[in-house]
Structure formats: C-alpha cells, structure tokens
C-alpha cells in the first residue's frame, strides 16, 4: 500500500477527545463541486473553498448538545443531518450558507427520553437523487431492561416538504437510493418490525420487498448498497455478506467474520459496511466480540478487515483497515475507509485512512495521530475528519480536531 501525499489541514477547534469505546458519530464531511463542507461536533457546518481552503461560510445549529453527523449535496445546496434534541435535517444554500429550510425529525420519532447523547434523535443517513432527499432518522429509549427504537424514513422534495414516510419500531442504520428504489438497513429490531432490509419505491414509499437473515436475536443488517438489479447487504445476524436480486432472492453469500474458536473463546465480528461499485463490492468488518461476555483475550482473525469481491461473489482481495470504521466513502470504483479506535488493543499505529480500488485492493494509506471518523471521496481527492483520542490505559492525547484534504497521488 502506497502512502498518500501529505494533506492540507484546517483546524476545527476543540472537542472532547474520543475515548477507548466508541461514542458514535459527531462529525461529517463531503466534497461538493469546488468546496469542502464539514459538519462539526458543536453543530457548525463550514464550507471551505476547495483550492485554497479559505472559509466561505459557516452556519450554526439552533440548539445545544447538537452535532452535525451527515451531509449530502442536493440540488444547489447541501443537506445536513443532526444528532441533537430535535434531530434536525437542515438545507443550506451551497454558495452562501443561507438556511433554506429545516425539519425536526423529533416531530415523528419523539423527543429524547434523557439528555445524554445516546438518547438524542439521530439523523443516521441522508442520500439524494435529482429530485428528492431521502433521510433515515431514529430515537432510542430504555425502560428498565426493555429497549426500544422508533425509526422513520423520509422522502423530501427540494422545498423541504415531506413527500412520504415509512415508520418502524426498529433502528435504521443506513440507506441507499437511486431514485427508483430506497433500500433501508435495520441493525436492531427489538419490536414488531423483524426485517433487516426493506426496499421502498422511491416515488411512493410503498414496500417493494423486504429481507432478513432469519437469525435469532435483535441484530439484523449492518449496511446496504444498491446494485443493478438488486442489493448487497452486510448481515449482522449471521456475519455474512449477501448479494440479493430484486425481490430478495439470494444470488450469492459469503462468510466474513463468522464465530470461531480462538484460544478457548468463541469470537465473532459484525460486518458493518458495504459499498458496491461498478467493479464489484467492498465489505468491512468491525470489532471482535465474544459469545462469553464483553471482554476477550484474543482477536477474531477477520476483524477490522476490508474484503473485495468480484460481481459474481468471488473474493479477490483482503486488507486490514486498522480500527473501527464508522462509515465508508466512495466515488466510482474507489472506496475510502476511515480508521478509528481499536478498543481491544488500543494500538495507535492503526489510526488513519485507507483507500481501495475495488477490483485490485489497496491503493493508498494515510497515517494519523488521532482517529479518522468521517471521509468524503471525489475522484483522486479526499477530505477526512481527524479527532483526538485518549485510551483509558494510556492517558496520552493523540491527534487533534482537524480537517484533512488531499489526493491519493494517483490519477
């Protein structure tokens, strides 16, 4: 794997360092025409001139305890999803940052049960086509040992009017849309909704088909990516990847980080992300877990690994990604994987960004002191957010809160 040229950086201010365990997303970034748009942990959205990285505009959140966690170009503006008391989706003019409209998803998913971050309404994902914005939002609550989720998927037009909604008592974790279809992944299904994948009609919101790995427990699907004639899913339920045809029929499936015995423990790792490209599919696994409890003495050999598959399901490469990936970035045949904490080993040498060519494997890597939590990719250019981190058994603060903008060094 080659190293990326040294990126340009922009200070994003101060933020409480990440700790050993993951607290969820609190930043986002996208490359939009001739600008870089970054959302921060205090709810600010900042647009920077792409050639110079000079600030063009800045727009703040309306409420405290708000982070900008998802961003998507849409028409002549950018849509931003928040994690905060209102779980707001807001739409800003791309040139000036002026607020065009906002919508509080808490209207539908409900207000937070508690003020702590995990209970705040959360805009999980935002995607768009030429005419509409598609949004997935959720809210979590707990009553004693009973845990529940409220999830809503929206189609929104350019003026901010909601065209349709799809509701479920489950936790949406990701979606993909191509105008014709909207595919929604549900990772936790503790209630009546027991389908890990729902594919909706993009025009009407009607259910076209659904699918589930058919496993016991609440865990279902970790991510979904549309392909021509179907979808690819990362299955939390059985730790596999699936290629499904329209209608949900299985075309192929692959084992990723299935349970296996390692030094007397049964270990597994969830497949958390998938990205389909014209050349094939990339699937990425997360942290090691044990069937015997929260702590482990060993690591699953396929944790924190990217797997490259040909369109027919043949595996053509694997590569380590260093740590937990909160998301994937993609453009054309390339996939970018940000590497955050490795909470089992606390190995800071794994922090960084990896970029892969789907058909052949590794392209470029970027090492960072802090953890990389968000990434945007556009041709040969990338933009990523680095956050500081302090591991509990070390106490050293590594990295800083900053934007990294660079190229892969390859045409």
Protein Blocks (a to p, Z undefined) as FASTA:
>chain_A
ZZddddddddebjaddddfbdgbjabdcddehjaccdddfkopacdddfklopafbdcdd
fbehiacfbdcdehjbdcdddddfkopacdddfklopafbdcdfklmnopafbfbfklpc
cdfbacddfkbccddddddddehjbccdddddddddfkopafbdcddddddfbdcdehja
ccdddfbdcblblcfbdcddfklopafbdcdehigcjbfbfbdcddehiacdddfklopa
cdddehiiafbdcdfbdccdeehiacddddfbdcddfkbccddddddddfkbjbdfbdcf
kgoiacdddfkopafbdcdehiacfbdcdehjbccddddddfknopaklgccddddfkno
pfbdcddfbdcfbdcdehjbccddddddddfklopagdjdddddddehiZZ
